[in-house]
Amino acid sequence: MKLYTYDPAPNPRRLALFMKLKGIEIDTQQVDMMTAEQLTDAYRQINPACSVPALVLDDGTLLTEVIGMYSYLEELYPEPPLMGATPGERALVISWSHKLFCGLMMAIASALRNRGKSFVNRALPGPLDTPQIPEMVERGLMQIGHILPELDAHLANSTWVAGDNFSVADIDLLVSIDFLSWIKQAVPDECTHLKDWYQRANAHLG
Ligand SMILES: N[C@@H](CCC(=O)N[C@@H](CS)C(=O)NCC(=O)O)C(=O)O
């Protein structure tokens, strides 16, 4: 197995925290996003999606989505369980992970990438250029403004995002909350349950 990643970026960080909790070590190569190495011909040969992280399995299968990598590695390294212990728990964890990716992480990415010189024509990751649409910044910020209070209300009654056990959904939320600083945003003061959860999650990750 070989992992291609770039430690400072949020999606790579999701996988790195998961691997840390499980004590997994994989042959790893950094792909320097600061020099756009993800767009080079050499990296396209490895991952035509031009994204990180990318996990190449021993049989050559390429995984480009963190949720797929979580799922594969959870089967190989079941302890500690991070994707639920029962079919119902697993379904809930995957649902939250998907919701957080689409509803929070993508919203932050949208607010980040649709303005500023660094992301001109790079509003979306991937092999094809995508022009910035300034309105997408507003929509991203609006989505963030909607989902944070929703998460706060949810965490008023739940120790962890997907119930009683820490899971990849908590990793995804923690990475997303930290990603907020990239757009100079933070959890609003009134979201006290979300703030308490953030302390718990950070302590759990050590
Ligand atoms: N759906 C992918 C998203 C991967 C992704 O978007 N990664 C970003 C780094 S956080 C990337 O590779 N960006 C490349 C670019 O901006 O050109 C996953 O779940 O891992």
The ligand as an SDF file (V2000), in Angstrom:
LIG
                    3D

 20 19  0  0  0  0  0  0  0  0999 V2000
  -13.2900   13.8720   -2.0500 N   0  0  0  0  0  0  0  0  0  0  0  0
  -11.8760   13.8890   -1.7570 C   0  0  0  0  0  0  0  0  0  0  0  0
  -11.4140   15.3240   -1.6850 C   0  0  0  0  0  0  0  0  0  0  0  0
   -9.9430   15.4550   -1.8250 C   0  0  0  0  0  0  0  0  0  0  0  0
   -9.5280   16.8990   -1.9600 C   0  0  0  0  0  0  0  0  0  0  0  0
  -10.3010   17.7440   -2.3990 O   0  0  0  0  0  0  0  0  0  0  0  0
   -8.3000   17.1650   -1.5650 N   0  0  0  0  0  0  0  0  0  0  0  0
   -7.7500   18.4860   -1.7220 C   0  0  0  0  0  0  0  0  0  0  0  0
   -6.8370   18.7940   -0.5470 C   0  0  0  0  0  0  0  0  0  0  0  0
   -7.7630   18.9850    0.9410 S   0  0  0  0  0  0  0  0  0  0  0  0
   -6.9270   18.5220   -2.9990 C   0  0  0  0  0  0  0  0  0  0  0  0
   -6.3780   17.5110   -3.3760 O   0  0  0  0  0  0  0  0  0  0  0  0
   -6.8440   19.6570   -3.6830 N   0  0  0  0  0  0  0  0  0  0  0  0
   -6.1150   19.7420   -4.8850 C   0  0  0  0  0  0  0  0  0  0  0  0
   -6.1720   21.1050   -5.5030 C   0  0  0  0  0  0  0  0  0  0  0  0
   -6.6370   22.0270   -4.8300 O   0  0  0  0  0  0  0  0  0  0  0  0
   -5.7520   21.2320   -6.6550 O   0  0  0  0  0  0  0  0  0  0  0  0
  -11.5970   13.1360   -0.4840 C   0  0  0  0  0  0  0  0  0  0  0  0
  -12.5480   12.6890    0.1650 O   0  0  0  0  0  0  0  0  0  0  0  0
  -10.4390   12.9520   -0.1170 O   0  0  0  0  0  0  0  0  0  0  0  0
  1  2  1  0
  2  3  1  0
  2 18  1  0
  3  4  1  0
  4  5  1  0
  5  6  2  0
  5  7  1  0
  7  8  1  0
  8  9  1  0
  8 11  1  0
  9 10  1  0
 11 12  2  0
 11 13  1  0
 13 14  1  0
 14 15  1  0
 15 16  2  0
 15 17  1  0
 18 19  2  0
 18 20  1  0
M  END
$$$$
